């Protein structure tokens, strides 16, 4: 049983390949594969550069005091919710122990 490999017939394809009269038409040659990989690498580099530029020049970062104030608000809200849940749990436990004594 012969398994098909991707590059098995590359040499034959290059021998029978004809050049297109249209510029910019791709072929199955190794150079076109290299161009695809090079274009993919360039697009990744371009994406990274654009992401960096956006993070540095377009994003408005909070000041240290704004960040501290937000953290304090989150801390107090978390404590308040924890106390409410604790109170509800205690009331539910009392009700259940009243209905179903040990």
SVG drawing of the C-alpha trace seen along z (x, -y; Angstrom):
<svg xmlns="http://www.w3.org/2000/svg" viewBox="-41 -59 53 61">
<polyline fill="none" stroke="black" stroke-width="0.4" points="0.0,0.0 1.5,-3.3 0.7,-6.4 0.4,-9.7 2.8,-12.3 2.3,-16.0 5.7,-16.6 5.8,-13.2 5.1,-14.6 6.6,-18.0 9.5,-17.2 7.1,-15.9 4.8,-18.9 7.7,-21.2 8.8,-19.4 5.4,-19.6 4.5,-23.1 4.1,-25.8 4.6,-29.5 1.5,-31.6 1.7,-34.8 -0.2,-36.6 2.1,-38.2 1.3,-37.4 -0.3,-34.0 1.0,-31.4 2.5,-28.1 3.3,-24.9 7.0,-25.7 8.9,-25.8 9.4,-29.5 5.6,-30.1 5.5,-28.0 8.3,-30.1 6.4,-33.3 3.3,-32.0 5.3,-31.3 7.1,-34.6 3.8,-36.5 2.4,-34.6 5.4,-35.6 5.1,-39.3 1.4,-39.3 2.2,-38.0 4.9,-40.6 2.5,-43.3 -0.2,-42.1 2.3,-42.3 3.4,-45.8 -0.2,-47.0 -1.1,-45.5 1.9,-47.2 1.0,-50.6 -2.6,-50.3 -1.6,-49.4 1.0,-52.2 -0.8,-55.0 -4.6,-54.3 -5.4,-52.6 -6.2,-54.9 -4.7,-53.3 -6.0,-54.2 -3.9,-56.3 -2.6,-54.7 -5.2,-56.5 -8.1,-55.4 -6.8,-51.8 -6.6,-52.0 -10.1,-53.4 -11.5,-50.7 -9.7,-48.0 -11.2,-49.3 -14.7,-49.4 -14.3,-45.8 -13.0,-44.8 -16.0,-46.4 -18.5,-44.9 -17.0,-41.5 -17.2,-41.7 -20.8,-43.0 -21.9,-40.1 -20.1,-37.6 -21.9,-39.0 -25.3,-38.8 -24.6,-35.2 -23.5,-34.3 -26.7,-35.9 -28.9,-34.1 -27.1,-30.8 -27.5,-31.3 -31.2,-32.1 -31.8,-29.1 -29.9,-26.8 -32.0,-28.1 -35.3,-27.5 -34.2,-24.0 -33.2,-23.1 -36.5,-24.5 -38.5,-22.4 -36.3,-19.2 -34.9,-19.0 -32.1,-16.6"/>
</svg>
